[in-house]
Amino acid sequence: MFELMAPLMFVGLVAFLLLGYPVAFALAANGLLFGVIGMQMGYLGFEQLQALPERVFGIMSNATLLAIPFFTFMGLILERSGMAEDLLDAIGQLFGALRGGLAYAVVLVGALLAATTGVVAASVIAMGLISLPIMLRHGYDTRVATGVIAASGTLAQIIPPSLVLIILADQLRVSVGDMYRGALTPSLMLAGSYMLFIFLLTLFRPASVPAMPVAARGPGGLVLVGRALRVMLPPLILIFLVLGTIFMGIATPTEGGAMGAVGALVLALARKRLDLGLLRQAMDSTARLTSFVIFILIGSTVFTLVFRLLEGDVWVENLLAGLPGGVIGFLIAVSVLVFLLAFFLDFFEIAFIVVPLLVPVAEKLGIDLIWFGVLLGINMQTSFMHPPFGFALFYLRGVAPRSVRTTDIYWGAVPFLGIQLIMVALVLMFPELVGHRPETVDGGMIEIQIDQGGIDYLMPPE
């Protein structure tokens, strides 16, 4: 009977979620329920659950998680102070003469907002309110316009300082700075892939991405370039202040987030858009999101503790480690699993429920956890784009004009969802994109164990 406890516990969690209970309380209730059952059946002792208060205290004292409220607050201040509107206007005018120029501008602004805000909802809503009416007015295909906006908004999920990368780093027990560095190249490639898709549309479906009419382009030449630089320079300085100091090792992610929050306040004050109302809204939203994350993390800790006491980690390990194909087979299976779960769960739920179960298996197989985390992060990005449950699609539907049909938003997301999956495949096939060098390659390296102070050496074949 003991060997059935872990599978039954997992099934119980699924049942709680399907009944519509909040994730945090479903996790905690399921863990406590099976903890009591385990004690009643003699599988667990009460003393084993005494580790729970210490774990909860460890969550509350985790300095890495402080980066979440800092980056959230920074993003909300920047979004509500009008930075997104200014960027879209300036860059849209700069690229307006090109066919597909407005779509290029949306991708660039989405990448800049991602690197300064890290909040998907803020990016999608801001660009949906500002750019979607302009794109439709100038003759853009509805599906192309909505797809570009939704996909560009989700770049905040993977471009540092992404909240998802912070949470994944915490769950994987790796450095947030290393996770940021690993995700940088794939995230920029993803933004570039979106622009490549737009370029292909200009070649094969030019009517769907027209250039702006001359009357709508405003001033040209150096005046326009100077205007664009004046708008882009402050967020670029802020990006360097936050990410540059983290990458160079000058500041921790928490310290970088604190500097970013102060920088956002300074920018809003310089634009004369900082008032008590904006501060109150930003602080309220930050407190809500942070509390949401912490409660889910506490619930997942309760679940994980009991699950492991019931040897659930052994059950999952036996389930996944025996897959054909070794490391690659495991990674493909996990990628498919996360992609399917993203239809029904958001990235927080996947990160707190599924990832802790996968980490022991990944460690046993010798998988680099930074590579594994970036792969999961890009894959979890699809949770925002999945029709019909993608949150980015919900955000966009909420701000889109009534003339835009929901089915158009769904179909517009499909090509960009395909691009995201291609990027998952590229990161899987080329670990070097995240700075990882596979230690074992067929015919490439021979592992020899040498007992010298407990250090293992990898030696090339003769």
C-alpha positions in Angstrom: 0.0 0.0 0.0 2.9 2.3 0.8 4.1 2.4 -2.9 0.6 3.7 -3.9 0.7 6.7 -1.5 2.7 8.9 -3.8 0.7 8.3 -7.0 -2.6 8.8 -5.0 -1.2 12.0 -3.5 -0.5 13.3 -7.0 -3.9 12.3 -8.2 -5.4 14.0 -5.2 -3.7 17.2 -6.1 -5.1 17.1 -9.7 -8.5 16.5 -8.2 -8.2 19.6 -5.9 -7.1 21.7 -8.9 -9.9 20.5 -11.1 -12.4 21.4 -8.4 -11.3 24.9 -8.7 -9.6 25.5 -5.4 -6.8 28.1 -5.3 -3.4 26.5 -6.1 -1.7 27.6 -2.9 -4.4 26.1 -0.7 -4.8 23.0 -2.9 -1.1 22.2 -2.5 -1.1 22.8 1.3 -4.4 21.0 2.0 -3.3 18.0 -0.1 0.0 17.8 1.6 -1.5 18.0 5.1 -4.2 15.5 4.2 -1.8 12.9 3.1 0.5 13.7 5.9 -2.3 12.8 8.4 -3.2 9.7 6.4 0.5 8.6 6.4 0.7 9.1 10.2 -2.5 7.2 10.8 -1.2 4.3 8.6 2.2 4.2 10.3 4.2 5.4 7.3 5.1 8.7 8.8 6.0 10.0 12.2 4.8 13.4 13.6 8.4 14.4 14.2 9.1 14.2 10.5 6.7 17.0 9.8 8.5 19.3 12.3 10.7 20.3 9.5 7.8 22.3 8.0 8.0 25.4 10.2 11.8 25.7 9.4 11.1 25.4 5.7 8.4 28.1 5.8 10.8 30.4 7.7 13.4 29.7 5.1 11.1 30.9 2.4 10.3 34.1 4.3 14.0 34.8 4.9 15.1 34.0 1.3 16.9 37.1 0.1 16.7 36.0 -3.6 12.9 36.2 -3.5 13.2 39.9 -2.6 14.0 40.5 -6.3 10.3 39.7 -7.1 8.7 42.7 -5.5 11.5 45.0 -6.6 11.3 44.1 -10.3 7.5 44.0 -10.2 7.3 47.5 -8.6 9.9 48.8 -11.2 7.8 47.4 -14.1 4.5 48.8 -12.8 6.0 52.3 -12.2 7.5 52.4 -15.7 4.4 51.1 -17.4 2.0 53.5 -15.6 4.3 56.4 -16.1 3.8 56.3 -19.9 7.2 54.9 -21.0 5.6 52.2 -23.2 3.5 54.8 -25.0 6.5 57.0 -25.6 8.6 54.1 -26.9 5.9 52.8 -29.2 5.3 56.3 -30.6 8.9 57.1 -31.2 10.0 53.7 -32.6 6.8 53.4 -34.6 7.6 56.7 -36.3 11.2 55.6 -36.8 10.2 52.3 -38.6 7.0 53.6 -40.1 8.4 54.0 -43.6 9.2 50.3 -43.8 6.7 47.7 -44.8 5.9 45.9 -41.5 7.5 48.8 -39.6 4.9 49.0 -36.9 5.2 45.3 -36.3 9.0 45.7 -36.0 8.5 48.5 -33.6 6.1 46.4 -31.4 8.8 43.6 -31.2 11.5 46.1 -30.3 9.4 47.8 -27.7 8.3 44.4 -26.3 12.0 43.5 -25.9 12.8 46.8 -24.2 9.8 46.6 -21.9 10.7 43.0 -21.1 14.2 44.1 -20.1 12.9 46.9 -17.9 9.6 45.6 -16.5 9.7 41.8 -16.5 5.9 41.7 -16.3 3.9 40.1 -19.1 0.6 41.6 -18.2 2.0 45.1 -18.2 3.6 44.7 -21.6 0.7 43.1 -23.4 -1.9 45.5 -22.0 0.2 48.6 -22.7 1.0 47.6 -26.3 -2.6 46.3 -26.9 -4.1 49.7 -25.8 -1.6 51.8 -27.7 -0.4 50.0 -30.8 -3.3 47.7 -31.8 -5.7 50.5 -32.8 -2.9 52.2 -34.8 -2.0 48.9 -36.6 -5.6 48.2 -37.5 -6.2 51.8 -38.7 -3.2 51.5 -41.1 -4.5 48.3 -42.6 -2.6 45.5 -40.8 -4.1 42.1 -40.9 -6.0 41.5 -37.6 -4.4 38.2 -36.9 -0.9 39.5 -37.6 -1.4 42.5 -35.4 -2.8 40.6 -32.4 -0.2 37.8 -32.7 2.7 40.2 -32.8 1.5 42.1 -29.7 0.8 39.0 -27.7 4.1 37.3 -28.6 6.1 40.4 -28.0 4.5 40.9 -24.6 5.5 37.4 -23.5 9.2 38.2 -24.1 9.0 39.5 -20.5 8.8 35.9 -19.5 12.3 35.0 -20.7 14.3 38.2 -21.2 16.0 39.1 -17.9 15.0 40.4 -15.4 12.1 37.9 -15.8 10.2 36.9 -12.7 10.0 33.3 -14.1 13.8 33.0 -14.2 14.0 34.2 -10.6 11.4 31.6 -9.5 13.1 28.8 -11.6 16.5 29.7 -10.2 15.0 29.4 -6.7 13.4 26.0 -7.4 16.5 24.7 -9.1 18.8 26.1 -6.4 21.1 27.9 -8.8 22.3 31.5 -9.1 19.8 33.9 -10.6 22.6 35.8 -12.3 23.8 32.6 -14.0 20.2 31.9 -15.1 20.0 35.5 -16.5 23.2 35.0 -18.4 22.1 31.7 -19.8 18.8 33.0 -21.0 20.1 36.2 -22.6 21.2 34.7 -26.0 18.1 32.5 -26.5 15.7 35.3 -25.5 17.3 37.7 -28.0 17.2 35.0 -30.7 13.5 34.6 -30.0 12.9 38.3 -30.5 15.0 38.2 -33.7 12.9 35.2 -34.9 9.7 37.2 -34.4 11.2 40.0 -36.6 12.3 37.4 -39.2 8.8 36.1 -39.4 7.5 39.7 -40.0 10.2 40.1 -42.7 8.9 36.9 -44.4 5.4 38.4 -44.2 6.6 41.5 -46.1 7.8 39.2 -48.9 5.0 36.8 -49.2 2.0 38.6 -47.7 2.9 42.3 -48.1 -0.8 43.5 -47.9 -1.0 42.2 -44.3 1.9 44.4 -43.0 1.7 47.8 -44.9 3.9 50.7 -44.4 2.5 53.8 -42.6 1.2 56.5 -45.0 3.4 59.5 -45.5 0.9 61.8 -43.7 1.2 59.7 -40.5 5.0 59.5 -40.3 5.7 62.8 -38.8 9.1 64.5 -39.0 11.9 62.6 -40.7 15.7 62.6 -40.9 17.8 63.6 -37.9 14.9 65.1 -36.1 13.1 61.7 -35.9 16.3 59.9 -35.0 17.1 62.4 -32.2 13.5 62.1 -30.9 13.8 58.3 -30.8 17.2 58.3 -29.0 15.8 60.8 -26.4 13.0 58.4 -25.6 15.1 55.2 -25.8 18.1 56.4 -23.8 16.6 56.4 -20.3 15.3 52.8 -20.4 18.6 51.7 -21.9 20.5 53.3 -19.1 18.1 51.6 -16.6 18.7 48.2 -18.3 22.4 48.7 -17.9 22.0 49.8 -14.3 20.0 46.6 -13.5 21.3 43.9 -15.8 24.8 45.2 -16.4 25.6 45.3 -12.7 24.2 41.8 -12.3 26.1 40.3 -15.2 29.4 42.0 -14.2 29.0 40.7 -10.6 28.8 44.1 -9.1 25.3 43.6 -7.7 23.2 40.6 -6.8 19.8 40.3 -8.5 18.1 41.6 -5.4 20.4 44.6 -5.3 19.9 45.1 -9.0 16.1 45.0 -8.5 16.3 47.6 -5.7 18.4 49.9 -8.0 15.9 49.4 -10.8 13.0 50.3 -8.5 14.7 53.5 -7.5 15.6 54.2 -11.2 12.0 53.8 -12.2 10.9 56.3 -9.6 13.5 58.7 -10.8 12.4 58.3 -14.4 8.7 58.8 -13.5 9.6 61.9 -11.4 11.6 63.3 -14.3 8.6 62.9 -16.6 6.5 64.6 -13.9 4.2 61.6 -13.8 4.9 60.4 -10.3 2.1 61.1 -7.8 0.5 59.4 -4.8 -2.1 57.7 -6.9 0.4 56.0 -9.1 2.5 55.0 -6.1 -0.5 53.5 -4.3 -1.5 51.5 -7.4 2.0 50.2 -8.0 2.5 49.2 -4.3 -0.9 47.5 -4.1 -0.3 45.4 -7.2 3.2 44.6 -6.1 1.9 43.4 -2.7 -0.8 41.3 -4.3 1.6 39.5 -6.7 4.3 39.0 -4.1 1.8 37.5 -1.6 0.4 35.3 -4.4 3.9 33.9 -5.1 4.8 33.4 -1.5 1.6 31.6 -0.6 2.0 29.2 -3.6 5.6 28.6 -2.5 4.5 27.8 1.1 1.8 25.5 -0.3 4.3 23.8 -2.6 6.7 23.3 0.3 4.1 21.5 2.4 3.2 19.3 -0.6 6.8 18.6 -1.5 7.8 17.7 2.1 5.1 15.1 2.5 5.5 13.8 -1.1 9.2 13.1 -0.5 8.5 11.5 2.9 6.2 9.2 1.0 9.0 8.5 -1.5 7.2 10.3 -4.2 10.6 11.6 -5.6 11.7 7.9 -6.0 8.4 7.2 -7.8 8.9 10.1 -10.2 12.6 9.3 -10.7 11.8 5.7 -11.6 9.0 6.9 -13.9 11.3 9.3 -15.8 14.8 8.0 -15.5 13.8 4.8 -17.3 12.7 6.6 -20.4 14.4 5.6 -23.7 17.0 7.9 -25.0 18.8 8.8 -21.8 19.3 12.5 -21.2 17.8 13.6 -24.5 14.8 11.3 -24.1 14.2 12.7 -20.6 14.4 16.3 -21.9 12.1 15.7 -24.8 9.6 14.0 -22.5 9.7 16.9 -20.0 9.4 19.4 -22.8 6.3 17.7 -24.1 4.9 17.4 -20.6 5.4 21.1 -19.8 3.9 22.1 -23.2 0.8 20.0 -22.5 0.4 21.2 -18.9 0.7 24.8 -20.1 -2.7 24.4 -21.8 -4.2 24.2 -18.3 -1.7 25.6 -15.8 0.1 28.9 -15.7 3.8 29.2 -15.3 3.7 29.8 -11.5 1.8 26.5 -11.0 4.2 24.6 -13.3 7.2 26.1 -11.5 6.0 25.3 -8.0 4.3 21.9 -8.7 6.1 20.2 -11.5 9.7 21.6 -11.5 10.5 20.3 -7.9 9.6 16.8 -9.0 11.9 17.0 -12.0 15.0 18.4 -10.4 16.2 15.2 -8.6 15.9 13.3 -11.9 17.8 16.0 -13.8 20.5 16.0 -11.2 20.8 12.2 -11.3 21.2 12.3 -15.1 23.9 14.9 -14.8 22.0 17.6 -16.6 23.3 21.1 -16.3 20.6 22.9 -14.3 21.1 26.3 -15.9 20.5 24.7 -19.4 17.5 22.8 -17.9 16.1 26.0 -16.4 16.4 28.0 -19.5 14.8 25.2 -21.5 11.9 25.1 -19.1 11.6 28.9 -19.1 11.2 29.1 -22.9 8.8 26.2 -22.9 6.7 27.7 -20.0 6.5 30.9 -22.1 4.0 29.0 -24.3 1.5 28.9 -21.4 0.8 32.6 -22.2 0.2 31.9 -25.9 -1.9 28.6 -25.8 -5.3 29.1 -27.3 -7.8 29.1 -25.6 -6.2 29.5 -22.1 -3.2 31.7 -22.8 -3.1 34.6 -20.3 -1.5 36.9 -22.9 -4.5 36.2 -25.1 -6.9 37.0 -22.2 -5.1 40.3 -21.5 -5.2 41.3 -25.2 -8.9 40.3 -25.5 -9.6 42.6 -22.6 -8.2 45.7 -24.2 -8.8 44.9 -27.9 -11.6 46.8 -29.8 -14.9 44.9 -30.1 -14.4 44.6 -33.8 -11.5 42.2 -33.2 -12.8 38.6 -32.9 -11.5 36.3 -30.3 -10.9 33.6 -33.0 -8.6 36.1 -34.8 -6.6 36.5 -31.6 -6.3 32.8 -31.2 -5.2 32.2 -34.8 -2.8 35.1 -34.7 -1.0 33.4 -31.8 -0.5 30.1 -33.6 2.6 31.1 -35.8 4.4 32.7 -32.8 3.6 29.6 -30.7 5.3 27.6 -33.4 8.4 29.9 -33.2 8.6 29.4 -29.5 8.6 25.7 -29.9 11.3 25.9 -32.6 13.4 27.9 -30.0 12.8 25.1 -27.4 14.1 22.6 -30.0 17.2 24.8 -30.8 18.1 25.1 -27.1 17.6 21.4 -26.7 19.9 20.6 -29.7 22.5 23.3 -29.1 23.1 23.7 -25.3 25.9 26.1 -26.2 23.3 28.8 -26.7 23.0 29.0 -22.9 26.7 28.6 -22.3 26.5 24.9 -21.5 29.0 22.4 -22.9 27.7 18.8 -22.7 30.1 16.7 -20.8 29.2 13.5 -22.6 28.9 13.3 -26.3 28.8 10.1 -28.3 32.4 9.3 -29.1 33.6 12.6 -27.7 34.4 12.2 -24.0 35.2 9.2 -21.8 34.4 9.6 -18.1 37.1 8.2 -15.8 36.7 8.3 -12.1 39.9 9.2 -10.2 39.8 9.3 -6.4 41.8 12.5 -5.7 40.0 14.4 -3.0 36.6 13.3 -4.2 37.0 15.1 -7.6 35.9 13.4 -10.8 37.8 14.1 -14.0 36.7 14.0 -17.6 39.4 13.0 -20.0 39.3 13.0 -23.8 39.8 9.7 -25.7 43.2 8.9 -27.0 
